[in-house]
Amino acid sequence: MKTLREIQPGQSVQVVRLHGAGPVRRRIMDMGITKGTPLTVRKVAPLGDPVEITVRGYELSVRKADAECIEVE
């Protein structure tokens, strides 16, 4: 199992599963990150938080804690 947090800048992955409690999971889904969605990691901040990704044609910054809830392949 790999999470979005472990992906290096420039890599493209696909969402396999979302983990987390109700409100956290709902917020991630509201950002357009759902099962089967392709993502590209653009940048990771120097201290690892946040992670900047491209999803569904737009740029999005995701907190480290949220990125750990997104299982990818």
N, C-alpha and C positions, 0 to 999 in steps of 0.2 A: 504494500500500500504506500503510495507516494502522495504527498499533499502539495498544494500550490506553493506553500512556503519553501519547499525544497527545490523548486524549478529555477534554473539559471536564466538570466536575461537573454532574450533572443530565441528561446525555446517555445514551441507551440505544443499544447496539450489539449486533451478533451476531458470534460468533467465526467466522472464516473458516479460519484455519490456525494451528497452533502451530509455532514454530521452536525451536531449541535442541538441546543434546546430550541423550543418554539420561536421566540422572538429573534434570536440570532439567525436561525435557518430562514425565517420569513424575510429578514432584511437582505440576506444574500440573494434569495430568489427574486426579491423586488428589484435588485440591481441587474437582473437579466442573466444571472448565473444559475443555470438549471442543468439537470442531467443531459449529457450529450452535447453541450455547448462547447465549441472550440474556443480556446483562450491562447493569447500570446503574451508572455511576460516581457514587458518593455524595459523596465528599470527596477532596481531594488535600492532603496535609500541606504546611505552608508552604515547605519546601525541596524538595517534590516526591516525597518518599519517606516513608512508603508511600502507595499509592493505595487508598482504601476503595471496594469495589464490592459490589453485591448480585448474587448468582448463585444460582439455584435456590432462592430464598426465604430465603437467609441472608446475613449480612454477612461480608465477607472482606477482609482487608488483604493487598495484594500489593506486594512490593518493586518498586522502579523497574526493576531489571534483569530481573525476571520479566515485568513489564508490557510490556517491549520485545519479548518473545518471543511475544506474543499478537497476531496480526494480526486486525483487525476491520473491519466495514463498517457 
